[in-house]
Amino acid sequence: MRRFAYEESDSPEPIILTEEQIISDYWVYWMNQMKAIGANEHSITRENCLEDWCIINWAWEIEQDEQC
């Protein structure tokens, strides 16, 4: 299971979410936004959703053996 981390200004530690948590919270909104701008249906993928989420949250993927 992939994990991602990002920082919040009011949190002393990075916030860690799993891939499933991000998709569960962000997929429907992201997909609808992509459709609204006329994105190619082949670009509406889980991986692109995760990449966009990481960009807007300044997040990074945590390697298997990495601790935050």
C-alpha positions in Angstrom: 0.0 0.0 0.0 1.4 3.3 -1.0 1.5 6.2 1.5 1.9 9.9 1.0 2.8 12.7 3.4 2.3 16.4 3.4 2.7 19.2 6.0 0.1 21.4 7.6 1.2 24.7 9.2 -0.5 23.8 12.5 0.8 20.2 12.7 4.3 19.5 14.1 4.5 16.2 12.1 3.7 15.4 8.5 0.2 14.1 7.9 0.3 10.6 6.3 -2.5 9.2 4.1 -2.7 6.0 2.2 -3.4 5.9 -1.5 -6.9 4.5 -0.7 -7.7 7.4 1.6 -6.7 10.0 -1.0 -8.7 8.3 -3.7 -11.7 7.9 -1.4 -11.6 11.6 -0.5 -10.5 13.2 -3.8 -11.4 11.0 -6.7 -15.0 12.1 -7.4 -14.2 15.8 -7.1 -11.1 15.5 -9.2 -12.8 13.4 -11.9 -15.7 15.9 -12.2 -13.3 18.8 -12.5 -11.4 16.9 -15.2 -14.6 16.3 -17.1 -15.7 19.9 -16.7 -12.6 21.1 -18.4 -13.0 18.6 -21.2 -10.0 16.4 -20.3 -9.4 13.3 -22.5 -11.0 10.3 -20.8 -7.7 8.4 -21.0 -6.1 11.0 -18.8 -8.7 10.5 -16.0 -6.8 7.9 -14.2 -6.1 7.0 -10.6 -2.4 7.7 -11.0 -3.1 11.2 -12.5 -5.4 11.9 -9.6 -2.8 11.0 -7.1 -0.2 13.1 -9.0 -2.5 16.1 -9.0 -3.3 15.6 -5.3 0.4 15.5 -4.5 1.0 18.7 -6.5 -1.7 20.8 -4.9 -0.7 19.5 -1.4 3.0 19.7 -1.9 3.0 16.0 -0.9 5.5 13.2 -1.4 5.3 9.5 -1.6 6.8 7.7 1.4 9.2 4.9 0.5 8.4 1.5 2.1 11.3 1.8 4.5 11.1 5.5 5.1 9.7 7.0 8.4 8.4 10.5 8.7 
